[in-house]
Structures are given as C-alpha cells and as structure tokens.
Amino acid sequence: MSERPKPWLALGAVVTGQLMVGVDATILALALPGMAADLHLSSQAVAWVMAAYVLAAGSLMIAGGRVAQAVGYRRVMTLGLIAFGLASAVGGAADLGWLLICARVAQGVAAAAMTPAAMARLSAAFPDAGRDRAYAVFGMIMGSGTAIGLLLGGVLTQLAGWRACLYVNVAFVVVALVLSTLAGDDVERSPGHGRGSWRGAVLAAGAALVIQALTVVDDPGRAAAFGVAGALVLVGFADSERRSTAPLIPAALFESATRRVAYYGLFLWGVATIATFVSASGSLQHDHHLAPLATGALFSIYPAAIQLGLFLSRRLGTRPPVRQIGVGLALLGAGQIVFALSPTSLAAVLTGLGVMGLGTSQVMPAANSAMNRDAGPHAGVAGAVGTTLQQLGASVGLALPVALAAITAHATSIAVGVTALALTVGSALALRQHARPIATPAPTPHETST
C-alpha cells in the first residue's frame, strides 16, 4: 500500500528549497568587499559573482521545466537540491576567482532544474483545497528571500566570513531533502517533453552576451560586439522555436490575459528588487559606515512590510489577481521613486524598502498562483517561464546602473527612475486589463466533440 501524500510537507520542502534559491541571489552582496580582497577579484569579476548565478538560473529555467516534465518533478527537484549543495560547498572552498564564478554558475544551473520542478510539485499537491493559502506562503517566501539573503549575509559575513554565506546552503539542502522524502507525493512524468531542451542553452548564451554588453559600455567596441552577438543568438533561438513542433515555450501559455499580466509583473519585480537591494546595501555600508550586521538588520523592514501587506490582503478579502498585481506594481514604483529622489538618505532607503515590501506582498502571491492556474500539462513550463522572466529582469536591473555609470555620475538615480517609470506603466496596463470584461473562450472542436 502506497504512503498517503502529505501536501504540507511537500510545501515545506518546496519553500525551503526556494528560500535557498531566493536567498542566494543576494546573500553575497554584503560579503563582496571581503571576498574581492581575499580572492583579488577585478571589478568585472565581482559583478559576475552576482550576475552569474541569476543569469544561469533565469535563462535555463524553461529548459529545466521541460526536463522536469520528462524525468519527473520529484526526482529532478532532488537532483537539483543535491547539485546546489555540492556547488555551494565548492564555492565556499574556492581560492580562485574563476572557480568561485564557476560554482555560482553551477548553483544557477541547479536552481534552474529545481525551481520549475518545485513549482509543478506545489501545484499538484494543492489542486483545490488550501491552494490559495499554500501559494500565499510560497509567494511570501519568494518575495522575502532576497531581503532575507541580505540579512543572513550580514550576520554570516560579520560573524564567520564570506565563505559561510555559501556553506549555509548545505543546511538548507539537508532540510529540504528530509521534508521532500517524508512528503510521499509524486507527479507523473511525461517522457516526450524532454525534446528540444538544448535550446535552453542557446537562450542562456544569448542572454549572457547581452548582459555582458551592458556591463562593458565603457568600451563601445566590445559592447557592440557582445550586443550584436547576443542579438544574433537570440534571433536564432526565436527562429528555432518557431520551426519546432515541440517549442520550449508553448504559445498556449500566453493565451491567458491573466497569465500575461503575471509574467510581466514578475519581470518588473525582478528588475526593481535585487538591484535595489545591492545599491541600498552599498549606500548603507559606504555612505553611512554601517557594519554588515547592522546593514542586514535594517533590511528586515522589507519582509516585515510583506507580512503587513499579506495581513491587510486577508482582511480585505479575495481580489482578482490582475488587480492585485497592478496595485503591487504601483507600490513598487512608488518605492523606486523614493530611492530616485534621495538614493543616499537613510530615511529614503528604509521608506523605499517598506513600500516595496508592501508591493511585493501583492505581486508575488497573485502572480505565482495566476501563472500556474489551469496550465494543464504545461504546469512545469508555466512556472519556469515566470521564474525565467523574474531572473532575467534581475539581470537587467543589475546591469542597468553599470551601463549608465559609463555616461553619468548619477547612474543609480537614473536607473531607479527608469525602473519606476516601467513599473508605473506596467501597473497601468494591469489595471486596464482588470477593467476589461473577461471573455470566455469558445470551445475547440475537440472539446465540443468530447
């Protein structure tokens, strides 16, 4: 007799693994000065320590979703957790810059395999009852992970050094594996869905070249070469998708207006948050001369604001996800405006983080639930597309101030202002979509015949 599945243990495994993935995007931000001095890293190498993980995780996420469908969600999540732990151990022991960057890439690849499997596993564990509550918990963790990474990074950097920021992932992996084993759930695999996963590597290469172009804008020749090469690779990816009978990104996922809103909401959230955390961290340490531990502690206002926002949402009752995303994007934009007006002010940093936390509490739960709802056999890929856009948005957000620094002394303020404008436009589009009547699609001939 098979063991009865325990969905809340499955949620615990998913939340623990995804907290680790979210934390790792920023946990090294406060450790960068000590790391750079210890390993003699150049400024470009330091940038890639942050970008390598986010870019690898984001650009390979869709391929990871396809592989997870083919091999089995629980199995791929387990393999991803083990690989993440091993890569973290190698990175923590690294004594050369290139080895650390390679370990960060390996962490990103593991996250790309693990995350879509975890998302589909969560969707299967809560098909009806408890779904909204489960996704609220998941969205809170995903939204808070980057800020928790800064807090944890500050504690570990000050008390144990930068290497502890990587070694701590081993503890996350052990807890997630234990919970995953005890959950006793399983999701059927679809072997045919693994075809064409190699195109994920093409997408990753194209995205990496474009991001590299943004980080070397001070050398126009190199920037143009990387940019053109990246554009050509991405055009080749798009052409390959168009010709394929089994595209990596099924067009059916974009037929839902609600899912489209969820996708661009996640992309804009990625653009705004991680870059803001890194720049705010630098401001607090360099302009206000705060220690890593104190800097990390101040970031607790962000997850606290998320909790407040979730509490207020529960009191207000259920609202359409599109409207919730639109309101959240508007709040994120307001937080960015506060940063843009005074990027070095302590009051502005704390106020901006608080307002952005409120925005995250609206965007993340609604977007994560909406993008997976009614995805059918594409559940793994649906989650992967959203997470890909989120991580690619983070890559763009990290590269934007670096690119602007080559042409202006006010790069941070201008980058934040551009992000605020994008968030405001995104909010208006979401709320406009909410105002439109939702048409019920006509049944297909197949559906009619059955």
Secondary structure, DSSP 4 states (H G I P E B T S, - for coil): -PPPP-HHHHHHHHHHHHHHHHHHTTTTGGGHHHHHHHHT--HHHHHHHHHHHHHHHHHTHHHHHHHHHHH-HHHHHHHHHHHHHHHHHHHHH--SHHHHHHHHHHHHHHHHHHHHHHHHHHHHH-SSTTHHHHHHHHHHHHHHHHHHHHHHHHHHHHHH-TTHHHHHHHHHHHHHHHHHHHH-------GGGGTTTTHHHHHHHHHHHHHHHHHTTTSHHHHHHHHHHHHHHHHHHHHHHHH-SS-SS-GGGGS-HHHHHHHHHHHHHHHHHHHHHHHHHHIIIIIS---HHHHHHHTTHHHHHHHHHHHHHHHH----HHHHHHHHHHHHHHHHHHHHH-TT-HHHHHHHHHHHHHHHHHHHHHHHHHHHTT-GGGHHHHHHHHHHHHHHHHHHHHHHHHHHHTT-TTHHHHHHHHHHHHHHHHHHHHHHHHHSPPPPPPPPHHHHH-
